Amino acid sequence: MRVRASFDPSALPSQSPYRLLHDEGYEVDWANEFLDAQRLRGLSLRSLRAYAYDLLNLARWLAVASIELSGLTEGKLTDYIHYQLEHQVQPAPLTINHRLTVAICLYRFHYGRDIPAQGRTHGSTFSLSPPFGYARRRRVLRRLGVKVPRRIVVPLTATEVDKFWSGFRTLRDLSIVALMLFNGLRSCEVLNLKLEDLRFVQSQILVQGKGNRERLLPLDSQTIKLLENYLNVERPRTNSCFVFVVLKGPSRGKPLTPAGLRTLFRHHRRRSSVSKANPHRFRHTFGADMVRAGISLPALMRLMGHSHIHTTMLYVQLCPRDVWREFHRAIENRGRPPLPETP
């Protein structure tokens, strides 16, 4: 029996609009009850969508392996990892680990205890470390999780930024890129901007970040000018409260969607031949540029909307080019003995 994910825009505020359904149309109760609980926690639609598709993958594996949710153990989760790795298109290690986290939280949500370790029975009790078994979940993930390769996201160079920037022909697209490059906004934060969030008189912008956390950011005069020209000259007349809308076609005046934003970037990557240009790299470029300019990490943490300083420190790792520059600067400033005389 197949399971599929669906989106119900008419869902009640207390329900997740993302649902798991059987082919016959009836709901997968254990998954949707969990999704509804996450909705009540205040998770964004983007997060709910990610949870729904993680649960969809889990539901399909449970069906293939003929396992009930109540029968999950750490050993079974190892089988679940093998199942994912054996697919022709392997998911990324981060995706696999996120699915494991969702499975662990799902089990605890329904049964009030953590997934049994190898050889334990479901009647066993576990000592939980606050908050709510978080420490044990981390231990389980350390034992079972797939190793994530450490990657350095290299920021765009000034030449690449100029090349990509010069290929735009609309004020809307320039405004979007300016907010990512010069304010470090995430793609979802750009798409969720509303007209009431723009405070040009105060040179500020109100951003709705992850976890519905708001932050007030400064706006420079050039970005303000771009946004004002877009709103006054180019933006279609529409009742939409969102800043960025579709400019032409049958969806003209409707809010720009994530798919529309991805299409926009694909088009401009081909046009400019800057293959690495994407919203995440723009945000990283903003962080790296701010560090090079001498901004403090606590200030950058506030600008980028991070909850913890270590996230900021990981996000703005120096790329190899920066390391080499610092090396040569240190060598030049370092005292070293004269070379010995040679015969």
N, C-alpha and C positions, 0 to 999 in steps of 0.2 A: 504494500500500500504506500503510495507516494505522498509526500508532504511538501507543501509549497508555502512561500511567504507572500503575504498580500498587504496592501495599504488601504485603510478605510478612513478617508478624510472626514467622515461624519461621526467618528468615534467621540464618546463623551470625554470631557476634560480629565476624568479620573481613569480613563482607559488608554492603553497604548494604541495608536492608530496602526501600528505594525502588528500583524497577527500571523500565526502559523495555522494552516488549514490542511485537512486531509483532502484527497481528491474529490470525495463526496461532498465537501463543503463544510463539514462540521469541524469545530475547533480542536486544536491540540491543547487541552486544558492545562497540563502541567507547564507548558511553555508560556501560554498567554497569561496565566496567573502571575508568573514571574515578571513578564513584561509590564503588566499593569502595576505591579509593585514598584518597578523602576520608574514608571511614569509618575507615581505618587511621590517618589523621591525627588522629582524635579529634573530628571535627565532630559537632555535636548532630543529633538527628533532625530538628529544625526546619530547620537549615541544609541537611541532605541533601535534605529535601523541596523546598526552594527551588531547589537545584542540579538536581534531577530535572526539575522543571517548566521550568526554563530550557533544559535539554538537550532536552526534549520539543519546545519551540518551535523550537529550532535544527534538530532532526531533521525536523520537518515542512517547514521552509523548504528544507532541502537536497533533500528529495524533490520539492517543487514546482519548484525551480530546476534540478533534475537536476544537482546538484553533489555530488561526493564530498568527504568531509572533507579528504582530502589536497589538494584543489584550492582550498582557501580562500586568499584573498589579502586585503589591505586593501581593494582595490577591491570584492571580493565582499562584504566586511563592510558596505560602504556600501550595496550592494544589499539586504543583510539589514535594515539600518535602514529603508530605503524600504518594504520588505515589511511591517514592523511598523507604520509610520506610515500605511500605506494601508488598514489594517483599520478597520472601522466603529467598533469600540471600541478606541481607541488606548491602548497601555500608557503608564504614567507615564515621564517621562524617566529617573528613577532605575532603573526596571525595565529599560529598553532598555540603559542603560549597564552594569547588572549582567550582562545576557545577553551583551554584548560581552566583558566580563571573563571570563566562563565560557568563551566560545568561544576566546579567546586562550589561556587556561590549558589547555583541552582539547587544542588543537593542539600546544602545547609538550609536554604529557604524552605524546602519542603519537609525535611526530616529533623530540623533543629539540632543537627550534629554534623561533624565533618565526615568526609568520605573515609570509610575504613581503610586502614593500612593493609598491606599484604598479610593475609592470614588472620585478620580480625573478623569478627562476626558483627552483624548489624546491631546486636544487642549491647555491644561494648560501649563503654563510656570513655570520653576523652576529656583531659584537662585542657581548657581553652585559655589562651593568653588574651587579654584585652587588647584592642577592642574587637569583640565578637569573632574570636578565632583568627584574627588577621595574621598573627605570628605563625600559626600552624599552616595557614594557606601558603605563606611565603616559603616555609620549609618544604611543603609538598611540591611547589613549583620549582624549587632548587633541585629536588631529586628527579623530577620528571620532565621539567621544561627543556625545550630545545635551545641549544646555545645560539645566541644571537651574535653574528659577526659584528665586530666594532668597525663602524664606517665613519669617515670624516666627510662631512658635506662641505665641499669647497665653495666658498661664496663666488658670486659672479665678479669678474673684473670690471673696472670702470669702462673699459673698451666694450665689453659685452653688454653692459647696461646701456651705454650710449647707442649701440647698434640695435638693440631690441627696442629701446625707447623711440628711436627715430622712425620705426616702421609703422607707428600708429597713425590713424587718420581720423579717429573720433575722440571727442572730449571725454566721453564716458569711459573708454578703454584707458586713456591716459590717467584719468582720475583714479581708476581702480588700481593701476600699477603704482601710482604715486602713493596711495595709502599703504600698499604692501612694502614698497621700497623705503619710504621715508617715515613711516609710522609703525612698521612691523606688524600690520594686521594680518590675521589668518584669513583664508578665503571665505570661511563661513561667517566671520565677523564682518567682512566687506558686504556679503550678500544680505546680511541681516540688518544693515544700517537703515534707519528710518529718517525721514525728513526732520523730525523733531530732535534727532540726535546731533544735528549739525548746529553748532553755536558759533557762527562766524564773528559776531560782535566780540565775543570773549576769546576768539582764536582757539576754540576748543572743539572736541568731538567726543561724544559719549559712546563707548563701545561695550557691547554685550559679549563677554568672553565665555570661556568654558565654565560649565557648572553654573551658568546664569550669573556669573560675577561681573559686575560693571566696573569700568575704569574710565576715568576722564583723562584724555590725552591732549597735548598741545598740537595745534596745527600751524604750519609755517605759511607765510603769505602767498607763496607760489601755489601750494596745494589748494588754499582757499580760493584763489583766482580761478584755478582749473575747475573746481567744483561749482563755483558760481556761474561760470560760462556754460558748463554742461547743463545746469538746472535752468538757466534763463534762455539758452539758445537751442539746445539739442534734445533735451528730454521731452518725450511726447506728453501731451495733455492727458492725464490719467488720474483716476481716483486712488491709485496705489499709494500706500504710505511709504513704500520702500524707495530708497534713493536710486538704486540702479535697476533699470527696467530694459526690456527688449526694445530696440530702436525701430525695427521694421519687420514685415512679414505678418502672418496671421496672429502671432502672439504679441504684436506691438503694444506697448504700454503695460504689459504684465511683468511681474518681478523676474529678474534674471535668475535662472536656476543654476545649481551646481553643474549640471550637464552643459548648459550654455556657456558657463565660465570655462569649463574644460575645452570646449570647442574653440572658444576665443583664443586660448593659449596655444592650442595646436596650430591654429591658423597663423599666429604671429611667430611661432617657432619656425615654421616652414618659410615664412616670408623673410625673417631676419637671419635664418641659419644659426641662431643661438639655441642649440638643441637642449641645453641644460636649464633654460628659463622655465620656471614653474613657481606657483605661489609659495611653496615651502622654501625653495632656494632664495626667493626674494626676501622672505622673512629672515632667513639665516644671514643674507647679505646685510640687511639692516642691522642685525645684532653685531656682526663682525665689524661693520663700519663704525658703530657707536663705540665699541671697545677700542678700536684704533684711534678714535678721536679723544679717548681718555675718559669716557663716562664711567662712573662707578657701577659695580655690579648690582648693588641694591637699587639704584635708580633705574638701571636697565631692566631689572626684574619687574619693577612696577610698570614700565612702559610696555613690556611684552606680555604682561598678564600672567606671569608664573606664580605658582603658590609657594614654591620653595627655591631658595637661592641655588641649590645644587643643580636644578633644572637649567637655570640660566648659565651656569658654569659649563655644563655639558653642551649646551646649545651653541655657545660661541667659542668652541675649541679653535685654536689657531690652526690654520691650514699649513701644509709644509712650506709654502712660500713665506708665510709670516715667521715661521720658526727659523728659517735660514737667514732672514733679514735680522732677526734678533740676535742670532749667533754671530754674524759678522759685526754687528754693532758692539756686542759684548767683547769680542776679540780685539777690536780696535781700541776699546777703553781699558783693556786689561794690561797691567804691566807685565812685561816678560823680559827675561834676562837677555843680554846681547849674545849673538852667536859667537861661539868660540873661534879663535883664530885658527886657520888651517895652514898647514905647512905649504 
